Amino acid sequence: MIRSLLAASAALTVSTMAFAELEPGEAAPDFTVAGFQAGEPAEFTLSEALAHGPVVLFFFPAAFTGGCEAQAASFAESIADFEALGAQVIGVTAGNTDRLAEFSTQHCASAFPVFAIAEGMMGDYEVGLLMRPGWTQRTTYVIGTDQTIALEYTEMSPYEHVDQSLAALRAMAPTQ
């Protein structure tokens, strides 16, 4: 009985998540998004940003939810490590987008911008959260300056996204 319940629970968990379709080596779709950094309006275009270095694009379900607060704080605490590797970090969500200005200061510590997902982007990046339609899956992409995906990491736990991203960036860095 317990084994059946555990199996059913595992199957339900897997079926409620959307898994990112873009794989390392594939081209990252270009996009332009609007949002906030340090409470101030900001705009971001992927192709323009890649002229300055790699981009860490992390999708999170919704502003002001526990896991998303933890994930944003983790990226903010590690922002110097990302900058040392020449990377720009951005967060994108479809949930609670009306609160992104506040979220950018409180949980992102004004260290990086957060944006509302652009039209078509959820499908382009395959980040729809099946268990909560209209919200985004917790998926992180590291995108190289040639606009190819270097890392795709999908995990609802917010705790490994920073480490996975930094490892991918270090692997991309030229050896000296």
VMD Tcl script that draws the C-alpha trace (Angstrom):
set ca {
  {0.00 0.00 0.00}
  {2.70 2.49 0.98}
  {4.76 1.55 -2.08}
  {1.74 2.21 -4.31}
  {1.15 5.59 -2.71}
  {4.80 6.57 -3.14}
  {4.79 5.48 -6.78}
  {1.59 7.41 -7.45}
  {2.99 10.46 -5.71}
  {6.19 10.30 -7.77}
  {4.23 9.92 -10.99}
  {2.03 12.90 -10.09}
  {5.06 15.03 -9.27}
  {6.69 14.23 -12.60}
  {3.48 14.82 -14.53}
  {2.91 18.26 -12.98}
  {6.22 19.71 -14.09}
  {7.15 20.88 -17.55}
  {10.64 19.95 -18.64}
  {12.80 22.34 -20.61}
  {13.11 21.35 -24.22}
  {16.18 23.38 -25.18}
  {19.36 21.37 -24.82}
  {23.02 22.38 -24.63}
  {24.33 23.24 -28.09}
  {20.97 24.51 -29.36}
  {20.37 28.16 -30.21}
  {18.66 30.23 -27.55}
  {15.67 32.13 -28.95}
  {16.16 35.90 -28.85}
  {13.78 37.93 -26.70}
  {13.18 41.36 -25.25}
  {11.63 41.70 -21.79}
  {10.63 44.53 -19.48}
  {10.91 44.55 -15.72}
  {12.85 46.08 -12.86}
  {16.25 46.34 -11.22}
  {16.56 48.02 -7.84}
  {12.91 49.04 -8.19}
  {13.58 50.98 -11.38}
  {12.21 50.05 -14.84}
  {14.61 48.01 -16.97}
  {14.59 46.37 -20.38}
  {16.70 43.50 -21.66}
  {17.34 42.04 -25.12}
  {19.26 38.77 -25.19}
  {21.16 39.34 -28.45}
  {22.36 42.76 -27.26}
  {23.45 41.48 -23.84}
  {25.46 38.61 -25.35}
  {27.79 41.16 -26.96}
  {29.08 41.79 -23.41}
  {29.37 38.20 -22.16}
  {27.34 35.10 -21.32}
  {23.88 35.35 -19.80}
  {22.44 33.31 -16.94}
  {18.69 33.25 -17.54}
  {16.72 31.78 -14.69}
  {12.99 31.27 -14.80}
  {11.13 31.16 -11.50}
  {7.45 30.42 -10.80}
  {6.34 33.67 -9.13}
  {7.56 36.65 -7.15}
  {6.98 36.48 -3.40}
  {6.79 32.73 -3.05}
  {9.14 30.93 -0.68}
  {11.28 29.00 -3.16}
  {11.53 31.97 -5.50}
  {12.62 34.25 -2.68}
  {15.33 31.73 -1.73}
  {16.47 31.34 -5.34}
  {16.66 35.11 -5.94}
  {18.58 35.63 -2.69}
  {21.01 32.88 -3.65}
  {21.74 34.50 -7.01}
  {22.09 37.91 -5.33}
  {24.56 36.54 -2.75}
  {26.69 35.08 -5.57}
  {26.50 37.99 -8.02}
  {30.21 38.84 -7.60}
  {31.09 35.29 -8.71}
  {28.97 35.68 -11.84}
  {30.44 39.09 -12.62}
  {33.98 37.73 -12.16}
  {33.16 35.22 -14.92}
  {31.82 38.01 -17.15}
  {28.22 36.84 -16.93}
  {25.02 38.78 -16.51}
  {22.22 37.24 -14.40}
  {18.54 37.87 -15.11}
  {15.39 36.39 -13.66}
  {12.16 35.94 -15.61}
  {8.72 34.93 -14.37}
  {5.10 34.76 -15.43}
  {3.75 34.79 -11.86}
  {2.96 37.88 -9.78}
  {4.55 40.16 -12.37}
  {2.74 43.16 -10.87}
  {5.09 42.90 -7.87}
  {8.45 42.71 -9.66}
  {9.60 46.23 -8.71}
  {9.29 45.35 -5.02}
  {10.75 41.86 -5.55}
  {13.81 43.33 -7.31}
  {14.78 45.24 -4.18}
  {13.64 42.91 -1.41}
  {14.75 39.51 -2.66}
  {17.14 40.26 -5.52}
  {18.91 42.81 -3.29}
  {19.02 45.12 -6.35}
  {21.89 42.91 -7.65}
  {20.25 41.86 -10.92}
  {17.08 42.59 -12.88}
  {13.88 40.57 -12.93}
  {11.44 40.63 -15.81}
  {7.93 39.64 -16.78}
  {7.97 36.89 -19.38}
  {7.51 38.09 -22.96}
  {4.80 36.82 -25.28}
  {5.84 33.51 -26.83}
  {8.79 33.07 -24.49}
  {7.13 30.41 -22.33}
  {6.73 28.19 -25.37}
  {10.10 29.08 -26.91}
  {11.91 28.04 -23.73}
  {9.40 25.31 -22.71}
  {9.03 26.64 -19.18}
  {5.29 26.45 -18.55}
  {4.51 25.04 -15.11}
  {1.83 22.40 -15.64}
  {0.77 22.23 -12.00}
  {0.14 25.99 -12.02}
  {-0.91 27.24 -15.46}
  {0.30 30.76 -16.16}
  {3.41 30.37 -14.00}
  {6.89 29.41 -15.10}
  {8.90 26.32 -14.27}
  {12.11 26.75 -12.25}
  {14.63 26.37 -15.08}
  {18.04 27.96 -15.50}
  {19.88 28.40 -18.78}
  {23.47 29.52 -19.26}
  {23.73 31.06 -22.72}
  {27.11 31.59 -24.38}
  {28.08 34.67 -26.37}
  {27.40 32.72 -29.57}
  {23.76 32.45 -28.38}
  {23.97 28.71 -27.77}
  {22.76 26.97 -24.65}
  {25.67 25.83 -22.47}
  {23.47 24.59 -19.60}
  {19.82 23.73 -19.07}
  {18.96 22.90 -15.49}
  {15.38 22.23 -14.40}
  {14.70 21.49 -10.76}
  {11.89 22.81 -8.56}
  {14.25 22.99 -5.58}
  {15.84 26.46 -5.71}
  {19.11 25.48 -4.11}
  {21.35 24.12 -6.89}
  {20.67 26.62 -9.66}
  {23.53 28.94 -8.67}
  {26.09 26.14 -8.31}
  {25.06 24.55 -11.62}
  {25.27 27.92 -13.41}
  {28.67 28.79 -11.98}
  {30.04 25.36 -12.91}
  {28.84 25.81 -16.50}
  {30.36 29.28 -16.72}
  {33.68 28.02 -15.36}
  {33.66 25.23 -17.95}
  {33.12 27.85 -20.69}
  {35.90 30.13 -19.45}
  {39.16 30.02 -21.41}
  {41.95 28.30 -19.54}
  {45.02 30.34 -18.77}
}
mol new
graphics top color blue
foreach p $ca { graphics top sphere $p radius 0.5 }
foreach p [lrange $ca 0 end-1] q [lrange $ca 1 end] { graphics top cylinder $p $q radius 0.2 }
display resetview
